[in-house]
Amino acid sequence: MVTFIATAYDETLEANTFINSLLLQTDPNWKCIVFADGGNKYIEEMLNKINDPRISYYASEKVKGCWGNANRKHALDWIVTTDFVVPGASIQDYYLPIVVQEINKYKYTYDFIYFDCIHHSKDYEVLDTKLKAGQIDWGSFALRTSIAKETDITDFCNPLTDGKFVERCIEKHPDLKHFKIEKYLFIHN
């Protein structure tokens, strides 16, 4: 199984697209932790109606900001139990229906799997994902949960935290086996 950590703030309708992108996966072996920054009644009620045991809802008591990175770290440290994790989708993003299938295809051979994405900050052009700051997005990679849990996310409010996290993973594990899936599997909206 692979767990997606999806951070949320005040999004509403976008959450439907994200959750449906998971529900439409060709491989049902996934879980999702939706972690709302300060809570989100719309998302909580939507998930209660869906009532899928693979999806869990959590909320921080107060808004922490910083792109949900503090909540992402909490989920990594205390909630994720699967062997593989996608540490940073956001509830307004979405995945192609084969992302879980593709991750599961390679997770027994590799420690870190990444893929290209279409990114809003690149004017919806393809982000040719690379393993460094400014070249990767939280939602465009999956890795062994044990590696994610031991890698520090200290600069929560840095917009390049995702890339710095990846660089720290590689620095801490220079023998890390990584693989790039040559497909566009993620849309950062």
FENRA-V127647 format. One record per pair of residues at least 24 apart in sequence whose C-alpha atoms are under 8 Angstrom apart, sorted by the first residue. I is the first residue (numbers start at 1). GAP is how many residues later the second one is. D is the distance in whole Angstrom. If there is no record, write none. Layout:
BEGIN
I GAP D
I GAP D
END
This chain:
BEGIN
1 28 5
1 29 5
1 30 7
1 81 6
1 82 7
1 83 7
1 103 8
2 27 7
2 28 5
2 29 6
2 80 6
2 81 7
2 82 5
2 83 5
2 84 7
2 98 7
2 102 8
3 27 6
3 28 5
3 29 5
3 30 7
3 77 7
3 79 6
3 81 6
3 82 5
3 83 6
3 84 8
4 26 8
4 27 6
4 28 5
4 29 6
4 81 6
4 82 5
4 83 6
4 84 7
4 85 7
5 27 6
5 28 5
5 29 6
5 30 7
5 67 7
5 70 7
5 80 8
5 81 6
5 82 5
5 83 5
5 84 6
5 85 8
6 26 7
6 27 6
6 28 5
6 29 6
6 66 8
6 81 8
6 82 6
6 83 5
6 84 5
6 85 5
7 27 6
7 28 5
7 29 6
7 30 7
7 60 8
7 61 6
7 64 7
7 65 7
7 81 7
7 82 7
7 83 5
7 84 6
8 26 7
8 27 6
8 28 4
8 29 6
8 32 8
8 60 7
8 82 6
8 83 5
8 84 8
9 27 5
9 28 5
9 29 7
9 30 7
9 31 7
9 59 8
10 30 6
11 29 8
11 80 7
11 81 7
12 30 6
12 31 7
14 77 7
14 78 5
14 79 8
15 28 7
15 76 5
15 77 6
16 30 8
17 75 7
17 76 8
17 77 7
18 73 6
18 74 6
18 75 6
18 76 5
18 77 7
19 72 8
19 75 8
21 73 6
21 74 6
21 75 7
21 76 6
22 72 8
22 73 7
22 75 7
24 73 6
25 71 8
25 72 4
25 73 6
25 74 7
25 75 7
25 76 8
26 71 6
26 72 6
26 74 8
26 75 7
27 71 7
27 73 6
27 74 5
28 72 8
29 71 7
30 24 7
30 70 7
31 24 6
32 24 6
33 24 6
33 25 7
33 42 8
34 24 6
34 57 8
35 24 5
35 25 7
35 36 6
35 37 8
35 40 8
36 24 6
36 35 8
37 24 8
37 25 7
37 26 5
37 27 6
37 28 7
37 31 7
37 34 7
38 24 4
38 25 4
38 26 7
65 92 8
66 90 6
66 91 4
66 92 8
67 89 8
67 90 7
69 84 8
69 87 5
69 88 8
70 86 6
73 80 7
76 69 8
76 72 7
76 73 6
77 72 6
80 65 8
81 64 8
82 63 7
83 61 6
83 62 5
83 63 7
84 58 7
84 59 5
84 60 4
84 61 5
85 57 5
85 58 6
85 59 6
85 60 6
85 63 8
86 52 8
86 53 6
86 54 8
86 55 6
86 56 4
86 57 7
87 51 6
87 52 7
87 54 8
87 55 7
87 61 8
88 49 8
88 50 4
88 51 5
89 49 6
89 50 4
89 51 8
90 49 7
92 96 8
92 97 6
93 93 8
93 94 6
93 95 5
93 96 5
94 92 6
94 93 5
94 94 7
94 95 8
95 90 6
95 91 5
95 92 6
96 89 5
96 90 6
98 87 7
99 86 6
99 87 8
102 79 8
103 39 7
109 68 8
110 66 8
110 67 5
110 68 5
110 69 7
111 32 6
111 33 5
111 65 6
111 66 5
111 67 6
112 29 7
112 30 6
112 31 4
112 32 7
112 64 7
112 65 6
112 66 5
112 67 6
113 28 6
113 29 5
113 30 6
113 65 6
113 66 5
113 67 6
113 68 7
114 26 6
114 27 4
114 28 6
114 64 8
114 65 6
114 66 5
114 67 6
115 25 6
115 26 6
115 65 5
115 66 5
115 67 6
115 68 6
115 69 6
115 70 7
115 71 8
116 24 7
116 65 8
116 66 7
116 67 6
116 68 5
116 69 7
116 70 7
117 67 5
117 68 6
117 69 5
117 70 6
117 71 7
118 66 7
118 68 7
118 69 5
118 70 6
119 68 6
119 69 5
119 70 7
120 68 6
120 69 5
126 58 8
131 32 7
131 35 6
131 36 7
132 31 5
132 32 7
132 34 7
132 35 6
133 27 6
133 28 8
133 29 7
133 30 4
133 31 5
133 33 8
133 34 7
134 26 6
134 29 6
135 28 7
136 26 7
136 27 6
137 25 6
137 26 7
138 24 5
138 25 8
139 47 7
139 49 8
140 45 8
140 46 6
END
